[in-house]
């Protein structure tokens, strides 16, 4: 239970830091969108890999 809570707190801290860094960049508000897109792609990458692995396992 403590590890799950700590993970959420680390995620909140890192997300806040990334958001602040994006706002402070030369891109301004567009930096937030770019950061959000990058985080979305990083989150979907393992999902795509797992789906592809499951598809090849089901065929073989």
Backbone as CSV, one residue per row, in Angstrom:
resi,resn,N_x,N_y,N_z,CA_x,CA_y,CA_z,C_x,C_y,C_z
1,UNK,0.829,-1.187,0.000,0.000,0.000,0.000,0.875,1.252,0.000
2,UNK,1.936,1.253,0.773,2.785,2.439,0.866,3.511,2.699,-0.450
3,UNK,3.878,1.632,-1.157,4.576,1.799,-2.428,3.655,2.410,-3.475
4,UNK,2.392,2.017,-3.491,1.436,2.576,-4.444,1.217,4.059,-4.167
5,UNK,1.087,4.425,-2.914,0.905,5.824,-2.553,2.131,6.637,-2.920
6,UNK,3.296,6.106,-2.667,4.537,6.802,-3.020,4.649,6.976,-4.529
7,UNK,4.225,5.973,-5.281,4.285,6.070,-6.739,3.382,7.190,-7.243
8,UNK,2.191,7.308,-6.692,1.299,8.393,-7.083,1.914,9.750,-6.746
9,UNK,2.501,9.857,-5.582,3.091,11.129,-5.174,4.280,11.501,-6.051
10,UNK,5.096,10.533,-6.429,6.214,10.793,-7.333,5.681,11.225,-8.692
11,UNK,4.629,10.561,-9.168,4.024,10.932,-10.440,3.483,12.351,-10.427
12,UNK,2.855,12.752,-9.358,2.336,14.112,-9.234,3.483,15.119,-9.221
13,UNK,4.542,14.811,-8.490,5.682,15.720,-8.411,6.382,15.858,-9.763
14,UNK,6.594,14.738,-10.443,7.264,14.778,-11.745,6.384,15.485,-12.766
15,UNK,5.091,15.219,-12.747,4.173,15.893,-13.660,4.140,17.398,-13.449
16,UNK,4.150,17.812,-12.206,4.169,19.247,-11.905,5.472,19.886,-12.369
17,UNK,6.562,19.176,-12.162,7.860,19.690,-12.608,7.905,19.812,-14.131
18,UNK,7.433,18.775,-14.829,7.421,18.819,-16.293,6.517,19.934,-16.816
19,UNK,5.380,20.113,-16.188,4.475,21.197,-16.586,5.103,22.561,-16.390
20,UNK,5.789,22.739,-15.274,6.482,24.006,-15.029,7.610,24.239,-16.012
21,UNK,8.345,23.179,-16.317,9.432,23.305,-17.293,8.877,23.616,-18.671
22,UNK,7.732,23.030,-19.021,7.120,23.293,-20.326,6.635,24.734,-20.412
23,UNK,6.044,25.220,-19.337,5.585,26.622,-19.334,6.753,27.595,-19.384
24,UNK,7.844,27.239,-18.752,9.014,28.108,-18.724,9.836,28.065,-19.995
25,UNK,9.513,27.137,-20.891,10.283,27.027,-22.130,9.897,28.134,-23.104
26,UNK,10.621,28.187,-24.201,10.344,29.201,-25.218,8.999,28.972,-25.900
27,UNK,8.466,27.763,-25.811,7.187,27.455,-26.454,5.991,28.003,-25.686
28,UNK,6.165,28.278,-24.425,5.069,28.816,-23.619,3.944,27.803,-23.462
29,UNK,2.706,28.232,-23.779,1.557,27.350,-23.629,1.595,26.186,-24.612
30,UNK,2.218,26.367,-25.755,2.347,25.259,-26.710,3.252,24.165,-26.152
31,UNK,4.132,24.528,-25.248,4.997,23.540,-24.609,4.213,22.541,-23.782
32,UNK,3.101,22.996,-23.181,2.261,22.078,-22.409,1.637,21.024,-23.315
33,UNK,1.180,21.445,-24.476,0.598,20.487,-25.419,1.647,19.500,-25.911
34,UNK,2.835,19.995,-26.210,3.903,19.117,-26.675,4.309,18.133,-25.583
35,UNK,4.375,18.590,-24.358,4.720,17.714,-23.238,3.633,16.666,-23.026
36,UNK,2.387,17.086,-23.086,1.274,16.146,-22.941,1.275,15.086,-24.028
37,UNK,1.560,15.500,-25.259,1.628,14.547,-26.359,2.767,13.554,-26.157
38,UNK,3.911,14.044,-25.718,5.055,13.157,-25.478,4.739,12.149,-24.374
39,UNK,4.107,12.592,-23.304,3.747,11.683,-22.217,2.693,10.672,-22.667
40,UNK,1.749,11.111,-23.494,0.739,10.199,-24.016,1.378,9.108,-24.861
41,UNK,2.290,9.492,-25.737,2.954,8.505,-26.583,3.803,7.539,-25.756
42,UNK,4.453,8.053,-24.711,5.250,7.179,-23.842,4.350,6.200,-23.089
43,UNK,3.134,6.610,-22.761,2.211,5.726,-22.055,1.606,4.686,-22.990
44,UNK,1.370,5.056,-24.249,0.754,4.130,-25.194,1.744,3.144,-25.812
45,UNK,3.013,3.453,-25.775,4.019,2.583,-26.368,4.006,1.180,-25.746
46,UNK,4.050,1.036,-24.423,4.000,-0.325,-23.852,2.687,-1.045,-24.179
47,UNK,1.592,-0.289,-24.262,0.308,-0.893,-24.602,0.351,-1.480,-26.010
48,UNK,0.933,-0.750,-26.955,1.060,-1.253,-28.318,1.957,-2.474,-28.398
49,UNK,3.031,-2.458,-27.635,3.938,-3.608,-27.625,3.245,-4.838,-27.048
50,UNK,2.494,-4.663,-25.976,1.762,-5.784,-25.386,0.699,-6.320,-26.334
51,UNK,-0.005,-5.427,-27.031,-1.036,-5.859,-27.976,-0.415,-6.636,-29.128
52,UNK,0.709,-6.160,-29.639,1.384,-6.865,-30.730,1.896,-8.222,-30.263
53,UNK,2.402,-8.286,-29.060,2.890,-9.547,-28.502,1.749,-10.539,-28.313
54,UNK,0.634,-10.057,-27.850,-0.524,-10.929,-27.632,-1.047,-11.458,-28.979
55,UNK,-1.020,-10.603,-29.993,-1.505,-11.022,-31.304,-0.608,-12.123,-31.890
56,UNK,0.702,-11.957,-31.749,1.613,-12.984,-32.289,1.534,-14.268,-31.464
57,UNK,1.291,-14.161,-30.183,1.175,-15.346,-29.325,-0.094,-16.122,-29.668
58,UNK,-1.170,-15.400,-29.976,-2.436,-16.065,-30.300,-2.344,-16.792,-31.630
59,UNK,-1.573,-16.260,-32.555,-1.419,-16.906,-33.863,-0.520,-18.137,-33.789
60,UNK,0.520,-18.035,-32.956,1.526,-19.103,-32.924,1.177,-20.155,-31.966
